[in-house]
């Protein structure tokens, strides 16, 4: 009976320190991996960003070892095992979300920031090879999109292009030059329809460079189709999203990336907190049952 009484004397609740570890360690792993792979570290040193996430896997290993030690000394290892498992999930999910956030939001923001901005560009005067480093372009008065020469190339999505031309451009010659192209996805129907970007906005007269490496080959194929059909010469085609204010769009990339980081961090903390409450409550309810079973077994042996 003395052994049973010792079992009954053990605390029936998880310590506050263990609960805080279960709350904060997985959340910290999520925040760390999401931040490393979302922002400037990924852009400047992608390999080190991934190494940082891999190093985080050392934390759940330590938690598993501590849980094993707790089991040896007669304490419940469940909170430690839970913390280890949720830390692994946090690292994997944080790395995945951070990488997606980087490719869709942070990388375009950083890429455009390293490129030049040009004002008063006249497509009939300035060739594409003179502005290969253009990230933002503000065109001269009278520049417009020639929707009559829009073209789309279908490859799952429709890659739409239309030449950006000056109002007084000489389009009567056999091979008009057009290195400047407005682009978009799934915004050109059959015929000469082109509804990409701010094409319907009379104040729009600027372009933000299309930076996706995986999209540019299909935009080039659409340009080649336009060259064949309309006799356009485009030796150095540059692709832009047509809009009124590229600066606001660039800031939008940054804001969307930060917004996703903050909201996902908060959401993970809430979800993990709910799971911690469930685990701690379950342990509190199961431990007395285990003690009664142990006491019953102990009393049976002694009798």
KAJO-V780163 format. One record per residue. N is the residue number from 1. RES is the residue in one small letter. D_FIRST is the distance of its C-alpha to the first C-alpha in Angstrom with 2 decimals. Layout:
n:N res:RES d_first:D_FIRST
n:N res:RES d_first:D_FIRST
//
This chain:
n:1 res:x d_first:0.00
n:2 res:x d_first:3.81
n:3 res:x d_first:5.41
n:4 res:x d_first:5.03
n:5 res:x d_first:6.13
n:6 res:x d_first:8.58
n:7 res:x d_first:9.78
n:8 res:x d_first:10.46
n:9 res:x d_first:12.26
n:10 res:x d_first:14.70
n:11 res:x d_first:18.07
n:12 res:x d_first:18.96
n:13 res:x d_first:22.66
n:14 res:x d_first:24.99
n:15 res:x d_first:26.63
n:16 res:x d_first:30.24
n:17 res:x d_first:31.49
n:18 res:x d_first:30.18
n:19 res:x d_first:31.73
n:20 res:x d_first:35.00
n:21 res:x d_first:35.04
n:22 res:x d_first:34.62
n:23 res:x d_first:37.42
n:24 res:x d_first:39.88
n:25 res:x d_first:39.70
n:26 res:x d_first:40.72
n:27 res:x d_first:43.32
n:28 res:x d_first:44.70
n:29 res:x d_first:45.03
n:30 res:x d_first:46.92
n:31 res:x d_first:49.21
n:32 res:x d_first:49.93
n:33 res:x d_first:50.90
n:34 res:x d_first:52.86
n:35 res:x d_first:54.79
n:36 res:x d_first:55.49
n:37 res:x d_first:56.95
n:38 res:x d_first:58.69
n:39 res:x d_first:60.95
n:40 res:x d_first:63.04
n:41 res:x d_first:60.77
n:42 res:x d_first:61.14
n:43 res:x d_first:64.88
n:44 res:x d_first:65.50
n:45 res:x d_first:63.04
n:46 res:x d_first:61.55
n:47 res:x d_first:60.00
n:48 res:x d_first:58.15
n:49 res:x d_first:56.91
n:50 res:x d_first:55.31
n:51 res:x d_first:53.98
n:52 res:x d_first:52.31
n:53 res:x d_first:50.48
n:54 res:x d_first:49.45
n:55 res:x d_first:48.02
n:56 res:x d_first:45.79
n:57 res:x d_first:43.88
n:58 res:x d_first:42.37
n:59 res:x d_first:40.25
n:60 res:x d_first:38.19
n:61 res:x d_first:37.73
n:62 res:x d_first:36.22
n:63 res:x d_first:33.95
n:64 res:x d_first:32.71
n:65 res:x d_first:31.98
n:66 res:x d_first:30.06
n:67 res:x d_first:28.06
n:68 res:x d_first:27.25
n:69 res:x d_first:26.14
n:70 res:x d_first:23.90
n:71 res:x d_first:22.20
n:72 res:x d_first:21.66
n:73 res:x d_first:19.90
n:74 res:x d_first:17.58
n:75 res:x d_first:19.90
n:76 res:x d_first:21.81
n:77 res:x d_first:25.11
n:78 res:x d_first:26.72
n:79 res:x d_first:28.74
n:80 res:x d_first:30.13
n:81 res:x d_first:31.05
n:82 res:x d_first:32.62
n:83 res:x d_first:34.61
n:84 res:x d_first:35.80
n:85 res:x d_first:36.91
n:86 res:x d_first:38.62
n:87 res:x d_first:40.31
n:88 res:x d_first:41.80
n:89 res:x d_first:43.04
n:90 res:x d_first:44.43
n:91 res:x d_first:46.33
n:92 res:x d_first:47.81
n:93 res:x d_first:48.75
n:94 res:x d_first:50.04
n:95 res:x d_first:52.17
n:96 res:x d_first:53.63
n:97 res:x d_first:54.42
n:98 res:x d_first:55.77
n:99 res:x d_first:58.07
n:100 res:x d_first:59.41
n:101 res:x d_first:59.96
n:102 res:x d_first:61.87
n:103 res:x d_first:64.18
n:104 res:x d_first:65.01
n:105 res:x d_first:65.22
n:106 res:x d_first:64.94
n:107 res:x d_first:67.11
n:108 res:x d_first:70.12
n:109 res:x d_first:69.83
n:110 res:x d_first:69.84
n:111 res:x d_first:72.50
n:112 res:x d_first:74.93
n:113 res:x d_first:74.35
n:114 res:x d_first:75.65
n:115 res:x d_first:78.83
n:116 res:x d_first:82.06
n:117 res:x d_first:83.39
n:118 res:x d_first:87.04
n:119 res:x d_first:89.28
n:120 res:x d_first:92.54
n:121 res:x d_first:92.18
n:122 res:x d_first:95.00
n:123 res:x d_first:94.20
n:124 res:x d_first:97.91
n:125 res:x d_first:98.30
n:126 res:x d_first:94.98
n:127 res:x d_first:93.85
n:128 res:x d_first:90.23
n:129 res:x d_first:90.50
n:130 res:x d_first:91.24
n:131 res:x d_first:87.91
n:132 res:x d_first:85.41
n:133 res:x d_first:83.02
n:134 res:x d_first:83.23
n:135 res:x d_first:79.97
n:136 res:x d_first:81.53
n:137 res:x d_first:85.10
n:138 res:x d_first:87.13
n:139 res:x d_first:90.25
n:140 res:x d_first:93.74
n:141 res:x d_first:95.29
n:142 res:x d_first:96.33
n:143 res:x d_first:93.79
n:144 res:x d_first:92.26
n:145 res:x d_first:90.52
n:146 res:x d_first:92.95
n:147 res:x d_first:91.13
n:148 res:x d_first:93.98
n:149 res:x d_first:92.89
n:150 res:x d_first:89.16
n:151 res:x d_first:87.49
n:152 res:x d_first:84.09
n:153 res:x d_first:82.44
n:154 res:x d_first:79.86
n:155 res:x d_first:76.77
n:156 res:x d_first:73.91
n:157 res:x d_first:74.75
n:158 res:x d_first:78.36
n:159 res:x d_first:79.38
n:160 res:x d_first:82.15
n:161 res:x d_first:84.85
n:162 res:x d_first:88.00
n:163 res:x d_first:90.47
n:164 res:x d_first:90.68
n:165 res:x d_first:94.38
n:166 res:x d_first:96.76
n:167 res:x d_first:98.74
n:168 res:x d_first:102.02
n:169 res:x d_first:100.87
n:170 res:x d_first:103.48
n:171 res:x d_first:101.99
n:172 res:x d_first:105.30
n:173 res:x d_first:105.42
n:174 res:x d_first:104.49
n:175 res:x d_first:101.15
n:176 res:x d_first:99.75
n:177 res:x d_first:97.23
n:178 res:x d_first:93.73
n:179 res:x d_first:90.93
n:180 res:x d_first:89.00
n:181 res:x d_first:86.84
n:182 res:x d_first:84.62
n:183 res:x d_first:81.63
n:184 res:x d_first:78.76
n:185 res:x d_first:76.57
n:186 res:x d_first:77.37
n:187 res:x d_first:79.97
n:188 res:x d_first:83.22
n:189 res:x d_first:84.22
n:190 res:x d_first:87.07
n:191 res:x d_first:90.40
n:192 res:x d_first:90.75
n:193 res:x d_first:87.91
n:194 res:x d_first:85.82
n:195 res:x d_first:83.34
n:196 res:x d_first:81.09
n:197 res:x d_first:79.94
n:198 res:x d_first:82.14
n:199 res:x d_first:85.23
n:200 res:x d_first:86.02
n:201 res:x d_first:85.78
n:202 res:x d_first:89.27
n:203 res:x d_first:87.75
n:204 res:x d_first:85.95
n:205 res:x d_first:87.81
n:206 res:x d_first:85.13
n:207 res:x d_first:82.85
n:208 res:x d_first:79.42
n:209 res:x d_first:79.21
n:210 res:x d_first:77.26
n:211 res:x d_first:74.85
n:212 res:x d_first:72.84
n:213 res:x d_first:73.70
n:214 res:x d_first:72.70
n:215 res:x d_first:75.09
n:216 res:x d_first:78.20
n:217 res:x d_first:79.36
n:218 res:x d_first:79.50
n:219 res:x d_first:81.39
n:220 res:x d_first:83.85
n:221 res:x d_first:84.33
n:222 res:x d_first:85.11
n:223 res:x d_first:87.63
n:224 res:x d_first:89.24
n:225 res:x d_first:89.66
n:226 res:x d_first:91.30
n:227 res:x d_first:93.54
n:228 res:x d_first:94.69
n:229 res:x d_first:95.31
n:230 res:x d_first:96.83
n:231 res:x d_first:98.32
n:232 res:x d_first:96.24
n:233 res:x d_first:95.99
n:234 res:x d_first:92.56
n:235 res:x d_first:92.47
n:236 res:x d_first:89.52
n:237 res:x d_first:87.62
n:238 res:x d_first:85.14
n:239 res:x d_first:82.67
n:240 res:x d_first:81.75
n:241 res:x d_first:79.98
n:242 res:x d_first:82.62
n:243 res:x d_first:81.57
n:244 res:x d_first:82.78
n:245 res:x d_first:80.51
n:246 res:x d_first:78.73
n:247 res:x d_first:77.18
n:248 res:x d_first:75.14
n:249 res:x d_first:73.96
n:250 res:x d_first:72.88
n:251 res:x d_first:70.89
n:252 res:x d_first:69.42
n:253 res:x d_first:67.94
n:254 res:x d_first:66.25
n:255 res:x d_first:65.03
n:256 res:x d_first:63.66
n:257 res:x d_first:61.77
n:258 res:x d_first:60.20
n:259 res:x d_first:59.47
n:260 res:x d_first:57.63
n:261 res:x d_first:55.60
n:262 res:x d_first:54.58
n:263 res:x d_first:53.82
n:264 res:x d_first:51.81
n:265 res:x d_first:49.74
n:266 res:x d_first:48.99
n:267 res:x d_first:48.24
n:268 res:x d_first:45.79
n:269 res:x d_first:43.97
n:270 res:x d_first:43.65
n:271 res:x d_first:42.48
n:272 res:x d_first:39.92
n:273 res:x d_first:38.65
n:274 res:x d_first:38.15
n:275 res:x d_first:36.19
n:276 res:x d_first:33.99
n:277 res:x d_first:33.23
n:278 res:x d_first:32.36
n:279 res:x d_first:30.03
n:280 res:x d_first:28.25
n:281 res:x d_first:27.95
n:282 res:x d_first:26.60
n:283 res:x d_first:23.89
n:284 res:x d_first:22.92
n:285 res:x d_first:22.73
n:286 res:x d_first:20.91
n:287 res:x d_first:18.13
n:288 res:x d_first:16.30
n:289 res:x d_first:16.80
n:290 res:x d_first:15.35
n:291 res:x d_first:12.16
n:292 res:x d_first:11.91
n:293 res:x d_first:12.73
n:294 res:x d_first:10.18
n:295 res:x d_first:7.36
n:296 res:x d_first:9.45
n:297 res:x d_first:9.96
n:298 res:x d_first:6.53
n:299 res:x d_first:6.19
n:300 res:x d_first:9.73
n:301 res:x d_first:9.58
n:302 res:x d_first:7.53
n:303 res:x d_first:9.90
//
